[in-house]
């Protein structure tokens, strides 16, 4: 029996309204011809475009299986099943799979949740590299003054999250780990304290042409790879998250993003991008703040 668009909207609204956590999977956006592409597309615009298309595809795919669910799903996965790219076991050694996680809150459990979700979505047991952007509005923001990078890294808040990152390395779920926009002082502090050292530091070059000599010196001495990026400090705001969920007809006012994870799979030695996508976690707010729930 065909389901009307109005019925699909009603099902989507009920499912979102009864959920306490949501994970939106874009799937492999390289296979989505309608998405904006090109070197000039901002990563935040690409993310919003991918999520809008994913939610629309999910709503359109609602069928009798969802219509007949007896109880609401408190942990809701929204995805476009046709774009989910899983790697076969024999294929895995040919690819380098990297993920970058943008944390919205200082909750260490989000690291494991986001990495587990990424691995499950891709059908792999580990990531080759994980880079983390910590949840401070202007963390690592470049202020060009005498060619220095000014940051406000808070090692005490970073430590619990880094412990979770170290656990992922020790259990074999992640090989290499990195940070975003750390200056020499912040990088040295973390490097000295951590058992698993950061081996990557992504630097935003939007407002700076030359890297500080002290950062270059420290990175060279301790084998920290310096890479560039052009991502904004905040990939997904509450306003953007709620705007996306408005399309389902649900009450979106108490939703907040918890993380954005972007992954890419590159053919080793050839540099060809085989897959690229986003996973965004969101959760409901309580009177005391963020609802302490998981995604699984």
Helices and strands as residue ranges (DSSP letters): H 5-18, E 21-25, G 29-31, H 43-60, H 64-67, E 75-79, G 81-83, G 92-94, E 95-103, H 109-122, E 127-133, H 155-170, E 174-180, H 184-193, E 200-204, H 213-221, E 225-229, H 238-246, E 255-267, E 273-286, E 289-290
